[in-house]
C-alpha cells in the first residue's frame, strides 16, 4: 500500500498522488482517451484504448490485490492529470522485476508530475521487499523522458529496433532499468 502524497505544483495548485481505486474507472478512461491524442510517445493512439468502465474496475481491483503491482493516479482539483502503472512478473523467478508506463496530460507537462509519479514508484519499490528491478522502454526520440529517467538513476540497458510504428515511421525503443 502506498501512502497518499500531496505536492505543491509550480502553478500553485496541489497535486495529490494516490493509488487508483475502482471508483476512478470512468475518470481513468476519459483521461486515457484524452492523452491518446496528445502524444506520439505512447504505445497507443486515438481510439486504440478499448476498455469499458467494468473492465477498468476489474483491472484496478486485480492490481490492488497483487504484491508486485502498482497503479497510481495524479489528481489536481479532482481531475486525473497523470498516472503510472507497474506490473511485476507473474512467476517466482521474475516477480522481483517489472515494467512501468507513465503519462501526464499535456497542459501539465513540465510541472514535475511525471517525475513525482516515478519517484513514488521507486519509493514504493524500496518499501516492498519484493521489487528489486524497475524496467521501462522509451521511444528513442523522447529525449526529455530519457533525460528524466537518467536523472532518476535509470541506466540504458539496450535497444529494441522497430518497436514503435507511428505515422508510417519506425522508432526504436531504448530499454532502461533501475536496480532497487
Long-range contacts (C-beta under 8 A, 24 or more apart in sequence): 2-70, 2-72, 2-120, 2-123, 2-124, 5-116, 5-120, 7-112, 7-116, 9-76, 9-108, 9-111, 9-112, 9-113, 10-110, 10-111, 10-112, 11-111, 13-76, 13-77, 14-76, 15-74, 15-75, 15-76, 15-81, 15-111, 15-113, 15-116, 16-74, 16-75, 16-76, 17-72, 17-73, 17-74, 17-75, 17-116, 17-117, 17-120, 18-72, 18-73, 18-75, 19-64, 19-70, 19-71, 19-72, 19-73, 20-60, 20-63, 20-64, 20-71, 20-72, 20-73, 20-83, 21-60, 21-64, 22-57, 22-60, 22-61, 24-60, 24-73, 24-80, 25-53, 25-54, 25-56, 25-57, 25-60, 26-53, 26-56, 27-79, 27-80, 28-56, 28-60, 28-73, 28-80, 28-83, 29-53, 29-56, 30-80, 31-80, 31-81, 31-83, 31-105, 34-105, 35-103, 35-104, 35-105, 35-106, 38-105, 38-106, 39-103, 39-106, 40-139, 40-166, 40-167, 41-138, 41-139, 41-142, 41-145, 42-103, 43-101, 43-164, 45-166, 63-87, 67-95, 67-128, 67-130, 68-95, 68-96, 68-98, 68-128, 68-130, 68-131, 69-98, 70-121, 70-124, 72-117, 72-120, 72-121, 74-104, 74-113, 74-116, 74-117, 76-108, 81-105, 81-107, 81-108, 81-113, 82-108, 82-113, 82-114, 82-117, 83-117, 84-117, 84-118, 84-120, 84-121, 86-121, 86-134, 88-130, 88-131, 95-130, 96-130, 96-131, 96-132, 96-133, 97-131, 97-132, 97-133, 97-134, 97-135, 98-131, 98-133, 98-134, 98-135, 99-134, 99-135, 99-136, 99-137, 100-134, 100-135, 100-136, 101-136, 114-145, 114-148, 115-148, 115-152, 118-148, 118-149, 118-152, 119-152, 122-152, 122-153, 122-178, 122-180, 125-180, 126-180, 131-180, 132-179, 132-180, 133-177, 133-178, 133-179, 133-180, 134-177, 134-178, 134-180, 135-175, 135-176, 135-177, 136-175, 136-176, 136-177, 137-163, 137-173, 137-174, 137-175, 137-176, 138-173, 138-174, 138-176, 139-163, 139-164, 139-171, 139-172, 139-173, 139-174, 140-171, 140-172, 140-173, 140-174, 141-171, 146-174, 146-176, 149-176, 150-176, 152-178, 153-178, 154-178
